Structures are given as structure tokens and as C-alpha cells.
């Protein structure tokens, strides 16, 4: 009896794109120069760019002056205003103390 190997193959998705021939030729040339197939080149390049964009959106970069102002605001926050107090009161009213869950329902749309 022959059994399949125990290693699982990760699920795969498919990406397809229709591009003008000049774009395809450019991508093929770049892939060739990198010693990769067109598919490998496109996936690796797109993945690098996706990771760069995600990193750019997740990380907040501050100058030294901005960082000092941010830390100073954390050390000495402004007192809560009326809107924040009302939101906290609303949260306390909606919170179910037994389960720690929040009894939330969307507000009706304004017409």
C-alpha cells in the first residue's frame, strides 16, 4: 500500500493579468536578467512592493521634535472633554458586566 507523504502542501491562489505585449516583453527581459521565470519575477517583485507598502502604512515615522511632542502629550494628557465623557458613560451603560461583552447596536441612520 502506498501512502501520501505527511507534509502538507500550502494552499495556492492564482493571479492572472492581461498586459500589453510591450509590458510583457519588458517583464520577461527583467526576469531573464534576474535568472527567474516570468512568474517568479512578477510574484517576487509584487510581494516586495506589497511588503514595502504595508510597512510604510504601519510605521509612523517622527522627527526628534515630533517624537518629543508626542511623548510630552502622553506624559501630560489633556483632561477628558464632554464628548469623551459621554462616550465612556455610553460604554458603561452598554457593557454587560457578567460576560465583559458589549451590547452594541448600530445607531439609526440620519435622514
ZAMIVEX-547158 format. One record per residue: residue number from 1; x, y, z of N, C-alpha, C, O in turn; residue in one letter. Coordinates in nm, 2 decimals. Example, Ala and Ser with C-alpha at 12.3 -4.5 7.8 and 13.67 -1.06 7.14 Angstrom:
<1, <1.32, -0.57, 0.78>, <1.23, -0.45, 0.78>, <1.32, -0.33, 0.78>, <1.42, -0.33, 0.85>, "A">
<2, <1.28, -0.22, 0.71>, <1.37, -0.11, 0.71>, <1.29, 0.00, 0.79>, <1.34, 0.11, 0.80>, "S">
***
This chain:
<1, <0.08, -0.12, 0.00>, <0.00, 0.00, 0.00>, <0.09, 0.12, 0.00>, <0.18, 0.13, 0.08>, "X">
<2, <0.06, 0.22, -0.09>, <0.14, 0.34, -0.10>, <0.06, 0.45, -0.03>, <-0.06, 0.47, -0.06>, "X">
<3, <0.13, 0.53, 0.06>, <0.06, 0.64, 0.12>, <0.12, 0.77, 0.08>, <0.24, 0.78, 0.04>, "X">
<4, <0.05, 0.88, 0.09>, <0.09, 1.01, 0.06>, <0.19, 1.06, 0.16>, <0.18, 1.02, 0.28>, "X">
<5, <0.29, 1.14, 0.13>, <0.38, 1.20, 0.23>, <0.30, 1.28, 0.33>, <0.19, 1.33, 0.31>, "X">
<6, <0.36, 1.28, 0.45>, <0.29, 1.35, 0.56>, <0.30, 1.50, 0.55>, <0.22, 1.57, 0.62>, "X">
<7, <0.38, 1.55, 0.47>, <0.40, 1.70, 0.46>, <0.28, 1.75, 0.38>, <0.24, 1.70, 0.27>, "X">
<8, <0.22, 1.86, 0.43>, <0.10, 1.92, 0.36>, <0.15, 2.03, 0.27>, <0.25, 2.10, 0.30>, "X">
<9, <0.09, 2.04, 0.16>, <0.12, 2.14, 0.06>, <0.03, 2.26, 0.09>, <-0.09, 2.25, 0.11>, "X">
<10, <0.10, 2.38, 0.10>, <0.02, 2.50, 0.13>, <-0.08, 2.53, 0.02>, <-0.05, 2.51, -0.10>, "X">
<11, <-0.19, 2.59, 0.06>, <-0.29, 2.63, -0.04>, <-0.23, 2.73, -0.13>, <-0.15, 2.82, -0.09>, "X">
<12, <-0.27, 2.73, -0.26>, <-0.22, 2.83, -0.35>, <-0.33, 2.90, -0.42>, <-0.44, 2.84, -0.44>, "X">
<13, <-0.31, 3.02, -0.45>, <-0.40, 3.10, -0.53>, <-0.35, 3.13, -0.66>, <-0.23, 3.10, -0.69>, "X">
<14, <-0.43, 3.19, -0.75>, <-0.38, 3.22, -0.88>, <-0.40, 3.37, -0.91>, <-0.51, 3.42, -0.88>, "X">
<15, <-0.30, 3.43, -0.97>, <-0.31, 3.57, -1.01>, <-0.29, 3.57, -1.16>, <-0.19, 3.52, -1.21>, "X">
<16, <-0.38, 3.63, -1.24>, <-0.35, 3.65, -1.38>, <-0.37, 3.80, -1.42>, <-0.44, 3.87, -1.35>, "X">
<17, <-0.30, 3.83, -1.52>, <-0.31, 3.97, -1.56>, <-0.29, 3.98, -1.72>, <-0.21, 3.91, -1.77>, "X">
<18, <-0.38, 4.06, -1.78>, <-0.36, 4.08, -1.92>, <-0.29, 4.21, -1.93>, <-0.34, 4.32, -1.88>, "X">
<19, <-0.18, 4.21, -2.01>, <-0.10, 4.33, -2.02>, <-0.06, 4.35, -2.17>, <-0.06, 4.25, -2.24>, "X">
<20, <-0.03, 4.47, -2.21>, <0.02, 4.49, -2.35>, <0.15, 4.41, -2.37>, <0.22, 4.39, -2.28>, "X">
<21, <0.17, 4.37, -2.49>, <0.29, 4.29, -2.53>, <0.42, 4.36, -2.48>, <0.51, 4.30, -2.44>, "X">
<22, <0.42, 4.50, -2.50>, <0.54, 4.57, -2.46>, <0.57, 4.55, -2.31>, <0.69, 4.54, -2.27>, "X">
<23, <0.47, 4.55, -2.23>, <0.49, 4.53, -2.09>, <0.53, 4.39, -2.06>, <0.62, 4.37, -1.98>, "X">
<24, <0.47, 4.29, -2.12>, <0.51, 4.15, -2.11>, <0.66, 4.13, -2.15>, <0.73, 4.06, -2.08>, "X">
<25, <0.70, 4.19, -2.26>, <0.83, 4.17, -2.31>, <0.93, 4.24, -2.21>, <1.04, 4.18, -2.18>, "X">
<26, <0.90, 4.35, -2.15>, <0.98, 4.42, -2.05>, <1.00, 4.33, -1.93>, <1.11, 4.31, -1.87>, "X">
<27, <0.88, 4.28, -1.88>, <0.89, 4.19, -1.76>, <0.97, 4.06, -1.79>, <1.05, 4.02, -1.70>, "X">
<28, <0.95, 4.01, -1.91>, <1.03, 3.89, -1.94>, <1.18, 3.92, -1.95>, <1.26, 3.83, -1.90>, "X">
<29, <1.22, 4.03, -2.00>, <1.36, 4.07, -2.01>, <1.41, 4.09, -1.87>, <1.52, 4.04, -1.84>, "X">
<30, <1.34, 4.15, -1.78>, <1.39, 4.17, -1.64>, <1.40, 4.04, -1.57>, <1.50, 4.02, -1.50>, "X">
<31, <1.30, 3.95, -1.59>, <1.31, 3.82, -1.53>, <1.43, 3.74, -1.57>, <1.50, 3.68, -1.50>, "X">
<32, <1.45, 3.75, -1.70>, <1.57, 3.68, -1.76>, <1.70, 3.73, -1.70>, <1.79, 3.65, -1.67>, "X">
<33, <1.71, 3.86, -1.69>, <1.83, 3.92, -1.63>, <1.85, 3.88, -1.48>, <1.96, 3.87, -1.44>, "X">
<34, <1.74, 3.85, -1.41>, <1.75, 3.81, -1.28>, <1.76, 3.66, -1.26>, <1.78, 3.61, -1.15>, "X">
<35, <1.75, 3.59, -1.37>, <1.76, 3.44, -1.37>, <1.64, 3.37, -1.31>, <1.65, 3.27, -1.25>, "X">
<36, <1.53, 3.44, -1.34>, <1.40, 3.39, -1.28>, <1.30, 3.37, -1.40>, <1.32, 3.42, -1.50>, "X">
<37, <1.20, 3.29, -1.37>, <1.09, 3.28, -1.47>, <1.01, 3.40, -1.46>, <1.02, 3.48, -1.36>, "X">
<38, <0.93, 3.43, -1.56>, <0.84, 3.55, -1.55>, <0.75, 3.54, -1.43>, <0.73, 3.64, -1.36>, "X">
<39, <0.69, 3.42, -1.40>, <0.60, 3.41, -1.29>, <0.68, 3.44, -1.16>, <0.63, 3.51, -1.07>, "X">
<40, <0.80, 3.38, -1.14>, <0.88, 3.41, -1.02>, <0.91, 3.55, -1.01>, <0.90, 3.61, -0.90>, "X">
<41, <0.95, 3.62, -1.11>, <0.98, 3.76, -1.11>, <0.87, 3.84, -1.07>, <0.88, 3.93, -0.98>, "X">
<42, <0.75, 3.82, -1.13>, <0.63, 3.90, -1.11>, <0.59, 3.88, -0.96>, <0.56, 3.98, -0.89>, "X">
<43, <0.58, 3.76, -0.92>, <0.54, 3.73, -0.78>, <0.64, 3.79, -0.68>, <0.59, 3.86, -0.58>, "X">
<44, <0.77, 3.77, -0.70>, <0.87, 3.83, -0.60>, <0.87, 3.98, -0.60>, <0.87, 4.04, -0.49>, "X">
<45, <0.86, 4.04, -0.72>, <0.86, 4.18, -0.72>, <0.73, 4.24, -0.66>, <0.73, 4.34, -0.59>, "X">
<46, <0.62, 4.18, -0.69>, <0.49, 4.23, -0.64>, <0.49, 4.21, -0.48>, <0.44, 4.30, -0.41>, "X">
<47, <0.54, 4.10, -0.44>, <0.54, 4.07, -0.29>, <0.63, 4.18, -0.22>, <0.60, 4.23, -0.12>, "X">
<48, <0.75, 4.20, -0.28>, <0.84, 4.30, -0.22>, <0.77, 4.44, -0.21>, <0.78, 4.51, -0.11>, "X">
<49, <0.70, 4.48, -0.31>, <0.63, 4.61, -0.31>, <0.52, 4.61, -0.22>, <0.49, 4.71, -0.15>, "X">
<50, <0.44, 4.50, -0.21>, <0.33, 4.49, -0.11>, <0.39, 4.50, 0.03>, <0.33, 4.57, 0.11>, "X">
<51, <0.49, 4.43, 0.06>, <0.55, 4.44, 0.20>, <0.60, 4.58, 0.23>, <0.59, 4.63, 0.34>, "X">
<52, <0.66, 4.65, 0.13>, <0.71, 4.78, 0.15>, <0.59, 4.88, 0.18>, <0.60, 4.96, 0.27>, "X">
<53, <0.48, 4.86, 0.10>, <0.36, 4.95, 0.12>, <0.30, 4.92, 0.26>, <0.26, 5.01, 0.33>, "X">
<54, <0.29, 4.79, 0.30>, <0.23, 4.76, 0.43>, <0.32, 4.82, 0.54>, <0.27, 4.88, 0.64>, "X">
<55, <0.45, 4.80, 0.53>, <0.54, 4.86, 0.63>, <0.53, 5.01, 0.64>, <0.52, 5.07, 0.74>, "X">
<56, <0.52, 5.08, 0.52>, <0.50, 5.22, 0.51>, <0.38, 5.27, 0.58>, <0.38, 5.37, 0.65>, "X">
<57, <0.27, 5.19, 0.57>, <0.14, 5.23, 0.63>, <0.13, 5.19, 0.78>, <0.06, 5.26, 0.85>, "X">
<58, <0.21, 5.10, 0.82>, <0.21, 5.05, 0.96>, <0.30, 5.13, 1.05>, <0.27, 5.15, 1.17>, "X">
<59, <0.41, 5.18, 1.00>, <0.51, 5.25, 1.08>, <0.49, 5.40, 1.07>, <0.47, 5.46, 0.97>, "X">
<60, <0.49, 5.46, 1.19>, <0.48, 5.61, 1.20>, <0.62, 5.66, 1.22>, <0.68, 5.63, 1.32>, "X">
<61, <0.67, 5.74, 1.13>, <0.80, 5.80, 1.15>, <0.79, 5.94, 1.19>, <0.72, 6.02, 1.13>, "X">
<62, <0.86, 5.97, 1.30>, <0.86, 6.11, 1.36>, <1.00, 6.16, 1.36>, <1.09, 6.09, 1.38>, "X">
<63, <1.01, 6.29, 1.34>, <1.13, 6.36, 1.37>, <1.16, 6.36, 1.52>, <1.07, 6.33, 1.60>, "X">
<64, <1.28, 6.40, 1.56>, <1.31, 6.40, 1.70>, <1.22, 6.50, 1.77>, <1.17, 6.47, 1.88>, "X">
<65, <1.19, 6.61, 1.71>, <1.10, 6.71, 1.77>, <0.96, 6.66, 1.78>, <0.89, 6.68, 1.88>, "X">
<66, <0.91, 6.59, 1.67>, <0.77, 6.54, 1.68>, <0.76, 6.43, 1.78>, <0.66, 6.42, 1.85>, "X">
<67, <0.87, 6.35, 1.80>, <0.87, 6.24, 1.90>, <0.86, 6.30, 2.04>, <0.79, 6.25, 2.13>, "X">
<68, <0.94, 6.40, 2.06>, <0.94, 6.47, 2.19>, <0.80, 6.53, 2.22>, <0.75, 6.51, 2.34>, "X">
<69, <0.73, 6.59, 2.12>, <0.60, 6.64, 2.15>, <0.50, 6.53, 2.17>, <0.41, 6.55, 2.26>, "X">
<70, <0.51, 6.42, 2.10>, <0.42, 6.30, 2.12>, <0.44, 6.25, 2.27>, <0.34, 6.22, 2.34>, "X">
<71, <0.56, 6.23, 2.31>, <0.59, 6.17, 2.44>, <0.54, 6.27, 2.55>, <0.49, 6.23, 2.65>, "X">
<72, <0.56, 6.40, 2.53>, <0.51, 6.50, 2.62>, <0.36, 6.49, 2.64>, <0.31, 6.51, 2.75>, "X">
<73, <0.29, 6.47, 2.52>, <0.15, 6.46, 2.53>, <0.10, 6.34, 2.60>, <0.00, 6.34, 2.67>, "X">
<74, <0.18, 6.23, 2.59>, <0.15, 6.11, 2.66>, <0.17, 6.13, 2.81>, <0.10, 6.08, 2.90>, "X">
<75, <0.28, 6.20, 2.85>, <0.31, 6.22, 2.99>, <0.21, 6.32, 3.06>, <0.19, 6.31, 3.18>, "X">
<76, <0.16, 6.41, 2.98>, <0.06, 6.51, 3.04>, <-0.06, 6.52, 2.94>, <-0.07, 6.62, 2.88>, "X">
<77, <-0.15, 6.42, 2.94>, <-0.26, 6.43, 2.85>, <-0.36, 6.54, 2.90>, <-0.37, 6.58, 3.01>, "X">
<78, <-0.44, 6.59, 2.80>, <-0.54, 6.68, 2.83>, <-0.65, 6.61, 2.91>, <-0.67, 6.49, 2.89>, "X">
<79, <-0.72, 6.69, 2.99>, <-0.84, 6.62, 3.06>, <-0.94, 6.58, 2.96>, <-0.96, 6.64, 2.86>, "X">
<80, <-1.02, 6.48, 3.00>, <-1.13, 6.43, 2.90>, <-1.23, 6.54, 2.88>, <-1.27, 6.61, 2.97>, "X">
<81, <-1.27, 6.56, 2.75>, <-1.37, 6.66, 2.72>, <-1.51, 6.60, 2.73>, <-1.53, 6.48, 2.77>, "X">
<82, <-1.61, 6.67, 2.71>, <-1.75, 6.63, 2.72>, <-1.78, 6.51, 2.63>, <-1.85, 6.42, 2.67>, "X">
<83, <-1.73, 6.51, 2.51>, <-1.76, 6.40, 2.42>, <-1.70, 6.27, 2.46>, <-1.76, 6.17, 2.46>, "X">
<84, <-1.58, 6.28, 2.52>, <-1.52, 6.15, 2.57>, <-1.59, 6.10, 2.69>, <-1.61, 5.98, 2.71>, "X">
<85, <-1.63, 6.19, 2.78>, <-1.70, 6.15, 2.90>, <-1.84, 6.09, 2.86>, <-1.88, 5.99, 2.92>, "X">
<86, <-1.90, 6.14, 2.76>, <-2.03, 6.09, 2.71>, <-2.01, 5.95, 2.65>, <-2.09, 5.86, 2.67>, "X">
<87, <-1.90, 5.93, 2.58>, <-1.87, 5.80, 2.52>, <-1.84, 5.70, 2.62>, <-1.89, 5.58, 2.61>, "X">
<88, <-1.77, 5.74, 2.73>, <-1.74, 5.64, 2.84>, <-1.87, 5.61, 2.91>, <-1.89, 5.49, 2.94>, "X">
<89, <-1.96, 5.70, 2.94>, <-2.08, 5.68, 3.00>, <-2.17, 5.58, 2.92>, <-2.23, 5.49, 2.97>, "X">
<90, <-2.17, 5.60, 2.79>, <-2.24, 5.52, 2.70>, <-2.19, 5.38, 2.70>, <-2.26, 5.28, 2.70>, "X">
<91, <-2.06, 5.36, 2.70>, <-1.99, 5.23, 2.71>, <-2.03, 5.16, 2.84>, <-2.06, 5.04, 2.83>, "X">
<92, <-2.03, 5.23, 2.95>, <-2.06, 5.17, 3.08>, <-2.20, 5.12, 3.08>, <-2.23, 5.01, 3.13>, "X">
<93, <-2.29, 5.20, 3.02>, <-2.43, 5.16, 3.01>, <-2.45, 5.03, 2.93>, <-2.53, 4.94, 2.96>, "X">
<94, <-2.38, 5.03, 2.82>, <-2.40, 4.91, 2.72>, <-2.32, 4.79, 2.76>, <-2.36, 4.68, 2.72>, "X">
<95, <-2.22, 4.80, 2.84>, <-2.14, 4.69, 2.88>, <-2.21, 4.59, 2.97>, <-2.29, 4.63, 3.06>, "X">
<96, <-2.20, 4.46, 2.94>, <-2.26, 4.36, 3.02>, <-2.15, 4.31, 3.12>, <-2.06, 4.25, 3.08>, "X">
<97, <-2.16, 4.35, 3.24>, <-2.06, 4.32, 3.34>, <-2.04, 4.18, 3.37>, <-1.93, 4.14, 3.42>, "X">
<98, <-2.14, 4.09, 3.34>, <-2.13, 3.95, 3.37>, <-2.03, 3.88, 3.27>, <-1.95, 3.80, 3.31>, "X">
<99, <-2.04, 3.92, 3.14>, <-1.96, 3.85, 3.04>, <-1.84, 3.94, 2.99>, <-1.75, 3.89, 2.92>, "X">
<100, <-1.84, 4.06, 3.02>, <-1.74, 4.15, 2.97>, <-1.77, 4.19, 2.82>, <-1.68, 4.25, 2.76>, "X">
<101, <-1.88, 4.15, 2.77>, <-1.91, 4.18, 2.63>, <-1.99, 4.31, 2.62>, <-2.03, 4.37, 2.73>, "X">
<102, <-2.00, 4.36, 2.51>, <-2.06, 4.49, 2.48>, <-2.19, 4.47, 2.41>, <-2.19, 4.41, 2.30>, "X">
<103, <-2.30, 4.53, 2.46>, <-2.43, 4.52, 2.40>, <-2.43, 4.64, 2.30>, <-2.48, 4.75, 2.33>, "X">
<104, <-2.39, 4.61, 2.18>, <-2.38, 4.71, 2.08>, <-2.48, 4.70, 1.97>, <-2.50, 4.59, 1.92>, "X">
<105, <-2.53, 4.81, 1.92>, <-2.62, 4.81, 1.81>, <-2.59, 4.93, 1.73>, <-2.56, 5.04, 1.79>, "X">
<106, <-2.59, 4.93, 1.60>, <-2.56, 5.05, 1.52>, <-2.66, 5.15, 1.54>, <-2.78, 5.13, 1.56>, "X">
<107, <-2.62, 5.28, 1.54>, <-2.71, 5.39, 1.55>, <-2.79, 5.40, 1.43>, <-2.75, 5.37, 1.32>, "X">
<108, <-2.92, 5.44, 1.44>, <-3.00, 5.46, 1.32>, <-2.94, 5.57, 1.23>, <-2.88, 5.67, 1.27>, "X">
<109, <-2.96, 5.55, 1.10>, <-2.90, 5.64, 1.00>, <-2.98, 5.77, 1.01>, <-3.11, 5.77, 1.03>, "X">
<110, <-2.91, 5.88, 1.00>, <-2.98, 6.01, 1.00>, <-3.03, 6.04, 0.86>, <-2.97, 6.01, 0.76>, "X">
<111, <-3.15, 6.09, 0.86>, <-3.22, 6.12, 0.73>, <-3.23, 6.26, 0.70>, <-3.28, 6.30, 0.60>, "X">
***
